[in-house]
């Protein structure tokens, strides 16, 4: 239980699992918890950033970033971190789409490019490139 953390006033539950790393569920409807799509730059949890993507009912997206606190290890289970560092939104209610040129399968943890490319879309169909740096856990927005 030490590896669990609530985020956004209990809307999300994050946790750590041996051999899997961080996970995130939207538990706003406790009857139907929903696991968020997860991206990471490494297959093993080494404290790197984990990016979670959730599509809202209106078609917009929320992006959440978090990582394990590697200084807090389990005393009884090897390679299990018992705490999660600060969790933040990288964006909320954003109108985006994944870049088709740089699409990765989110079911595969490891992303050899260490980044994810999105396009932010304005109402007039203008696009701006967004890059999620999975090593640093930051969002980099391009120019309009």
C-alpha positions in Angstrom: 0.0 0.0 0.0 3.0 2.3 0.5 3.4 2.6 -3.3 -0.1 4.1 -3.9 -0.8 7.8 -4.3 -4.0 9.8 -5.1 -3.9 12.7 -7.5 -6.2 15.5 -8.3 -8.4 15.3 -5.2 -8.7 11.5 -5.5 -9.7 11.4 -9.2 -6.7 9.3 -10.1 -4.9 6.5 -8.3 -1.2 5.9 -9.1 0.8 2.9 -8.0 4.0 1.0 -8.5 4.2 -2.7 -9.4 7.2 -5.0 -9.5 8.1 -5.8 -13.1 5.6 -3.2 -14.5 6.5 0.2 -13.0 4.0 2.9 -12.6 0.3 2.7 -13.4 -2.6 5.2 -13.3 -6.3 4.7 -13.0 -9.1 7.2 -13.3 -11.3 6.2 -10.3 -13.8 9.1 -10.5 -16.4 6.3 -11.2 -15.3 3.7 -8.6 -17.7 1.2 -10.2 -15.7 1.4 -13.5 -12.1 2.4 -12.9 -10.2 3.1 -16.2 -6.5 2.5 -16.7 -4.8 5.3 -18.6 -2.6 4.7 -21.6 1.0 4.7 -20.4 4.3 5.7 -22.2 7.8 5.3 -20.9 11.3 5.4 -22.3 12.5 2.2 -20.5 11.0 -1.2 -20.0 12.2 -1.4 -16.4 11.3 1.1 -13.8 14.5 3.0 -13.1 12.9 6.2 -11.9 12.3 7.6 -15.4 9.2 9.6 -16.2 5.9 7.9 -17.0 3.4 9.7 -19.2 -0.3 8.9 -18.9 -2.8 9.9 -21.6 -6.5 10.1 -21.1 -9.2 11.0 -23.6 -12.1 13.0 -22.2 -15.7 12.6 -23.2 -15.6 15.7 -25.3 -12.6 14.4 -27.3 -10.0 16.5 -25.6 -7.0 14.9 -23.7 -5.4 15.1 -20.3 -1.7 14.3 -20.0 -0.2 13.4 -16.6 3.5 12.9 -15.8 4.9 11.0 -12.8 7.9 8.9 -11.7 9.1 6.7 -8.9 11.1 8.1 -6.0 14.2 5.8 -6.4 15.5 6.7 -2.9 12.5 4.9 -1.3 13.0 1.2 -2.0 11.1 -1.7 -0.5 13.0 -3.6 2.2 11.5 -6.9 1.4 11.0 -6.8 -2.4 13.8 -6.0 -4.8 13.4 -3.4 -7.5 10.2 -2.0 -6.0 10.1 1.6 -5.1 7.6 2.5 -2.4 7.0 6.1 -3.1 6.0 8.2 -6.2 7.5 11.6 -6.8 5.3 14.5 -7.5 2.6 13.9 -10.1 1.6 16.8 -12.4 -0.6 17.5 -15.4 1.4 18.4 -18.5 -1.8 19.5 -20.0 -5.6 19.4 -19.5 -8.5 19.4 -22.0 -6.1 19.8 -24.9 -7.2 19.3 -28.5 -4.4 17.1 -29.8 -3.8 14.1 -32.0 -0.9 11.7 -32.2 1.6 12.2 -35.0 1.2 9.3 -37.5 4.8 9.6 -38.6 6.1 8.9 -35.0 3.3 6.7 -33.7 4.3 4.2 -31.1 2.2 1.4 -29.6 1.3 2.5 -26.1 0.9 -1.1 -25.0 4.7 -1.5 -25.4 6.5 0.2 -22.5 9.8 1.0 -24.2 9.9 3.9 -26.7 13.3 3.9 -28.5 12.9 7.5 -29.5 12.5 8.7 -25.8 9.8 11.1 -26.9 6.2 11.2 -28.2 5.0 13.7 -30.8 1.5 15.2 -30.8 -0.1 17.9 -32.8 -2.1 20.6 -31.0 -5.0 21.5 -33.2 -6.7 24.9 -33.3 -10.2 25.5 -34.5 -9.0 26.7 -37.9 -7.1 23.4 -38.3 -3.7 25.0 -37.6 -1.3 22.5 -36.0 1.5 23.0 -33.6 4.0 20.2 -32.7 4.1 19.1 -29.0 6.9 16.8 -27.9 6.8 14.9 -24.6 10.4 14.3 -23.5 10.1 10.9 -21.7 13.6 11.3 -20.2 13.0 14.7 -18.6 9.3 14.4 -18.2 8.5 17.7 -19.9 6.3 19.1 -22.6 8.0 21.1 -25.4 5.6 23.2 -27.5 6.6 24.2 -31.0 5.8 27.6 -32.7 2.5 28.4 -34.4 
